[in-house]
């Protein structure tokens, strides 16, 4: 990159330590997918979840930019893109959504 931003929002990153095939899927489709939040803070609607900022050194994952604005109610440091927000692609209503991304860094191994 020459210092210019490849999209309006970012950088963000998605860690893939527990899913080694996620980096390939994101790189191949230029989309990041999301399902409803589970565990703590469970949610009813699917959303794409990420970390704010560049991908840290030594962490497996993807660094990306997107033209889709994160939800204004996202937790600090953890941007989300929820179903029915402008630019979020509904793949399966109430189950699976995606946002288009531009991958700027990929690390497959920790």
Kinemage of the C-alpha trace (Angstrom):
@kinemage 1
@onewidth
@group {chain A} dominant
@subgroup {mainchain}
@vectorlist {calphas} color= white
{ca unk a 1} P 0.000 0.000 0.000
{ca unk a 2} L 1.157 3.525 -0.684
{ca unk a 3} L -0.252 5.065 2.509
{ca unk a 4} L -3.739 5.612 1.103
{ca unk a 5} L -6.751 3.864 2.600
{ca unk a 6} L -8.173 1.070 0.426
{ca unk a 7} L -11.705 1.649 1.845
{ca unk a 8} L -13.519 4.122 4.096
{ca unk a 9} L -13.285 2.229 7.410
{ca unk a 10} L -10.410 0.386 9.046
{ca unk a 11} L -8.029 -1.050 9.728
{ca unk a 12} L -9.786 -3.870 11.541
{ca unk a 13} L -8.707 -7.434 12.071
{ca unk a 14} L -10.241 -10.836 12.526
{ca unk a 15} L -8.298 -13.446 14.504
{ca unk a 16} L -8.447 -17.011 13.183
{ca unk a 17} L -6.536 -19.058 15.738
{ca unk a 18} L -9.346 -21.564 16.215
{ca unk a 19} L -10.331 -21.804 12.545
{ca unk a 20} L -7.354 -22.310 10.196
{ca unk a 21} L -9.546 -22.220 7.071
{ca unk a 22} L -11.095 -18.812 7.824
{ca unk a 23} L -8.174 -16.824 6.334
{ca unk a 24} L -8.489 -18.688 3.034
{ca unk a 25} L -12.266 -18.216 2.914
{ca unk a 26} L -12.003 -14.477 3.572
{ca unk a 27} L -9.200 -14.029 1.032
{ca unk a 28} L -11.041 -16.044 -1.636
{ca unk a 29} L -14.457 -14.360 -1.225
{ca unk a 30} L -13.439 -10.850 -0.055
{ca unk a 31} L -16.186 -11.204 2.546
{ca unk a 32} L -16.225 -11.781 6.284
{ca unk a 33} L -19.150 -13.787 7.624
{ca unk a 34} L -20.957 -13.566 10.942
{ca unk a 35} L -23.542 -15.466 12.956
{ca unk a 36} L -25.468 -14.477 16.113
{ca unk a 37} L -23.219 -13.874 19.114
{ca unk a 38} L -23.026 -16.788 21.542
{ca unk a 39} L -21.601 -17.339 24.995
{ca unk a 40} L -21.458 -14.114 26.992
{ca unk a 41} L -23.463 -11.260 25.478
{ca unk a 42} L -25.458 -13.655 23.280
{ca unk a 43} L -27.455 -12.003 20.522
{ca unk a 44} L -30.569 -12.725 18.516
{ca unk a 45} L -29.342 -11.409 15.166
{ca unk a 46} L -26.259 -12.303 13.171
{ca unk a 47} L -23.387 -9.856 13.010
{ca unk a 48} L -19.849 -9.764 11.690
{ca unk a 49} L -17.438 -9.316 14.584
{ca unk a 50} L -13.855 -8.027 14.499
{ca unk a 51} L -11.161 -6.265 16.493
{ca unk a 52} L -10.314 -2.604 15.972
{ca unk a 53} L -6.874 -1.729 14.595
{ca unk a 54} L -4.166 -3.550 12.660
{ca unk a 55} L -3.508 -7.274 13.005
{ca unk a 56} L -0.951 -7.657 15.830
{ca unk a 57} L 2.382 -9.278 14.986
{ca unk a 58} L 2.418 -13.014 15.624
{ca unk a 59} L -1.395 -13.397 15.621
{ca unk a 60} L -3.076 -15.620 13.003
{ca unk a 61} L -5.776 -13.722 11.151
{ca unk a 62} L -6.711 -11.129 8.558
{ca unk a 63} L -6.329 -7.351 8.546
{ca unk a 64} L -8.973 -5.589 6.470
{ca unk a 65} L -10.754 -2.406 5.463
{ca unk a 66} L -14.384 -2.062 4.394
{ca unk a 67} L -16.725 0.560 2.991
{ca unk a 68} L -19.456 -0.620 5.393
{ca unk a 69} L -19.651 1.515 8.525
{ca unk a 70} L -19.547 -0.424 11.814
{ca unk a 71} L -22.610 -0.304 14.072
{ca unk a 72} L -22.536 2.878 16.180
{ca unk a 73} L -23.445 0.782 19.238
{ca unk a 74} L -20.460 -1.591 18.862
{ca unk a 75} L -18.530 -2.314 22.065
{ca unk a 76} L -15.324 -0.223 22.316
{ca unk a 77} L -12.520 -1.952 20.403
{ca unk a 78} L -14.827 -4.624 18.952
{ca unk a 79} L -16.637 -3.314 15.864
{ca unk a 80} L -19.709 -5.201 14.687
{ca unk a 81} L -21.841 -5.105 11.563
{ca unk a 82} L -25.377 -6.321 12.285
{ca unk a 83} L -28.095 -7.695 10.012
{ca unk a 84} L -30.292 -4.998 8.400
{ca unk a 85} L -27.645 -2.248 8.636
{ca unk a 86} L -26.742 -0.541 5.339
{ca unk a 87} L -24.140 -2.526 3.401
{ca unk a 88} L -24.482 -5.751 5.416
{ca unk a 89} L -25.269 -8.696 3.128
{ca unk a 90} L -27.944 -11.067 4.426
{ca unk a 91} L -27.038 -14.594 3.360
{ca unk a 92} L -29.568 -16.355 5.590
{ca unk a 93} L -31.976 -14.146 7.555
{ca unk a 94} L -31.413 -14.340 11.318
{ca unk a 95} L -28.543 -16.832 10.789
{ca unk a 96} L -25.715 -15.572 8.532
{ca unk a 97} L -24.520 -12.180 7.261
{ca unk a 98} L -21.388 -10.850 5.557
{ca unk a 99} L -19.596 -7.608 4.742
{ca unk a 100} L -17.355 -6.967 1.725
{ca unk a 101} L -13.711 -6.369 2.698
{ca unk a 102} L -10.328 -5.499 1.256
{ca unk a 103} L -7.680 -7.720 2.845
{ca unk a 104} L -4.445 -5.824 3.522
{ca unk a 105} L -2.594 -8.462 5.573
{ca unk a 106} L -2.861 -12.177 6.163
{ca unk a 107} L -1.034 -14.316 8.731
{ca unk a 108} L -1.773 -18.039 8.655
{ca unk a 109} L 0.465 -19.095 11.558
{ca unk a 110} L 1.087 -17.911 15.093
